[in-house]
Amino acid sequence: MTEINDGAPEYSELLVTEGLPVIDPRSGYRGTTAASAAGITYRQLDYWDRTGLVQPQVQGAAGSGTQRLYSFRDILVLKLVKRLLDTGISLQQIRVAVDHLRSQGISDLARITMMSDGARVYMFTTEHEVVDLVGRGQGVFGIAVGQVLREVEASLINISTSSIDDVDELSARRQSKKAI
């Protein structure tokens, strides 16, 4: 797959690919919809984009008046980050975990479980590993990524995506009104 936009990773490099609905790579969800589906504020969404934690893969912000477009995969990652924050994991630790997953080339998050003891985030792919962790007596929580994927999909089922062309046209109209 070729790059969607400047700096966007190829499909094989995406953090999540397995189980994603097939959609036009030029279509996505606007920032307010992405924030709502992930259960975060628009301010968090903006901060996470500006700091590189989760950036929109369909279309990034390119100055005042432009619209970000987030893919389904982006919204899934936003919701995972939110879940980790809700459990008390620091944003710094979440960044380390997300960066590690990306560097390892993990592309099938729907089949793993992420866990934490409150200080570190762990990834498990088999029941045996989960049992071993709990057997050491550490209190942990788990996030079944497949379940989060289904929740994001359900929250977006009746919401249509926006085309880059539509968003660019809206931005152009806004800019022309400002010039008047």
N, C-alpha and C positions, 0 to 999 in steps of 0.2 A: 504494500500500500504506500502511496506517496504521501508526502506531508500535506496536511490539511491547510495549514497557514504557517507563516514564518515562525520557526521555533517550536512548532507542535511536534510531539513525538510520533513516530510511525506506529501503526496499529500494534505491531509486535512488541513495542516498548511500553504500552499502556499498563497501568497498575491493575486494571480489571478488564478482561475481555470475555471470559467464559460466561454464558448465560445472558449476555446483553441483548436487548432487542435490536434488530437490524434497522437502522434508520439512515437517512441521507446524511453524510458527513458534513454537509453545509447547513444542516438544521439543528437547532438546539433550543434550550429554554432560557428565557431572560433571567437576569439576576434575581429579581424579586420572586419569581417562581422557583428558582433553584434554592434560594434561601428558605422559602416557605416549605418546600418539599423535604429539605434537610433538617428543618427545625432550628434554624439559626437566624440571627438578625442579619439585615443587609450590611450593617457595619462590620460584623464578623466576616461575611463573605468578601467584602472589599479588602479588609485587612489580610485575610488569607491569600487573596489574589496578589496584592501588592508585595507581600513577603515571600511569595513563591510556594506556599504550602499546597494550595489547590488552585490551579489556574484553569480558566476555561479553555477547552481544547477546540471548540468550534470557532469562536471569535473572542479575542481579548479586547480589553478597553484600549482605545487608541486616542485618548484625549477627551475633552469635554464634549458631551453630546453623543458619544458613541455608546453602543450597547454591548455588553458582554453576552455571549451565548454559551451556555453550559451544556455538555453532552449528558446523557443518562449516566455514564460512567463517572463523570465529574460529580454529579449529585450524590451518587453512591459513596464516593470517597468523602464528600462533605459530611454526609450523615455518619459515616464511620468515625471521622474526626470528632464530631459532636458527641457521639456515644462515649468515646474515650475521655473526652473532657468531663462529661457527666459523671464518670466514675472516679474523678479526682486526679487523673493523669495530667501532668503539666504539658502545656503546649510545646515546650522544648523537647520533652520525651516523645511526644507524638511526632514531631518533626523528624527525630532520629529514627523512629519506627518506620515512618512513611518513606524516608530516604533509603533505609536499609531494604525495604521491600522492593523499591524501584531498582536499586543497585543489584539485587539478587535476580532480577528479571522475573519476579513473581507475576504471573499473568492470570492465574485462576484463583482469585480470592473467594469465589463462591464455595469452594471446597475446603476452606481452612477455617479455623476458629482462632480468634485473637484473644489472648488472656493477659491479665496483669495482676500483680500482687500489690499494686498501689504505687510502686516505684519504677517498675519496668514493664514493658509490653512483650508478650511472648506470642509465637505463632505455632499452632499445632495442626497437623494434618491427619493424625490418627488418634483413635481412642486410647491406645496404649500410652502415648506421650501425655495425654491429659491426665490419665490415671496416675502416672509417675509423678507429675507435678503436684497433684492434690495429695498424694501419698507422703510427700515430704512435709506435709502439715502447713503449707503456706495457703493463706486465704486468697482466692483468686476469683475473677469474674470471667465470663466468656461472652463473646459476641459472635454469633453464627452469621457470617457475612452473607450467606445465601438468603437468610431471613431478612436482613436489612435490604438486600437487593430487591426482594419481593415487595417490601414495604414502600420503597422508592417507586417501583413500577406501579403499584396500586395508587399512590398519591398523584402520579402523572398520567394515569390512564385516560382521563377525559380532557387533558390539556394538550393543545396542539403546539408543535414546535414552531419556531420562527426562523425564517430563511435569512441568511446573511444579506441577501439582496433587499428584503423587506426592511430590515433594521437599518441598512445603509440609506435607503430612501427616506425613512423616518428621520434619521440624523441629518440628512441634507435639508429636509424641510425645516427642521428646528434651527439649523444654522442660517438658512435664508430668512427666517423670521427675526433672528437676532440682528441681522444686518440691516433690517428696516428701521 
